[in-house]
Amino acid sequence: MRSSFTSEFRLLHRLVFILATVAALLPPATARADVGPKPTADFEFEYQIDPVDIVAGELIQCEDETCESGDPLGEAGPQRFECTATSCSSMAYGYATYMKLVITFTDRVRESNVFTKAARDAKYKVIVLESSLQVKEVQIVPGCCCSALAATIAFELLVATIYVSTFHLSRTILGWVPLGSILTIPVVWFVFPLLPLPSGLVVGLAEVFAVAFETGFIYLVSRRTTSLRHVAALSLLMNGTSFLIGLLLRV
């Protein structure tokens, strides 16, 4: 029992060492590698009245086309809705089918019509009227995730390299880490956000899937040289560290 405890303690100590080493190697500003590119919605305002500044705003998420009841897009990690004095923007794990804006200006609060979102990265024109807002999607911007994909793979490979060196494991496992990431990242980034579930639950399920799939895949191809225990720890470390670092950084 004492030997087992000592072994676990040494494993924990080395994992902490790896975390500290990765943190030290990260540049001051890093792309958000854990969650990758997120759908966005940007709002530009045009006035048919005398211009007034925006004080605050909410992007209401609804499941029915009347949007009689709904909840504001909440803040969770990179997900947020924010406004300046002249425009608003948002990033989310996923958007509801129907939405509307509720914007507080310096003179009054105005609500918009109910609108939908066609583009992954959408731009909207918001016409400010005397007592309401008219929102229309006006531009579809193709999303490109190549740089984020490359950053994620590079980051996880860095973590894997440090882990392998720390525990003196076979370096052949490093050849399978990028492929594991390539297989899981599209599912995590583009499939899980489509689930009609709360954003926090979607993130949790996506992370569990990534850890489980990469553990199974890497162990399947490297089981002759690396134990399941090490593969599971490595997968958890790569995804967990990436996720936690990502929460601290803005895109």
Secondary structure, 3 states (H helix, E strand, C coil): CHHHHHHHHHHHHHHHHHHHHHHHHCCCCCCCCCCCCCCEEEEEEEECCCCCCEEEEEEEEECCCCCCCCEECCCECCEEEEECCCEEEEECCCCCCEEEEEEEECCCEEEECCECCCCCEEEEEEEECCCCEEEEEEEEECCCCHHHHHHHHHHHHHHHHHHHHHHCCCHHHHHCHHHHHHHHHHHHHHHHHHCCCCHHHHHHHHHHHHHHHHHHHHHHHHCCCCCHHHHHHHHHHHHHHHHHHHHCCCC
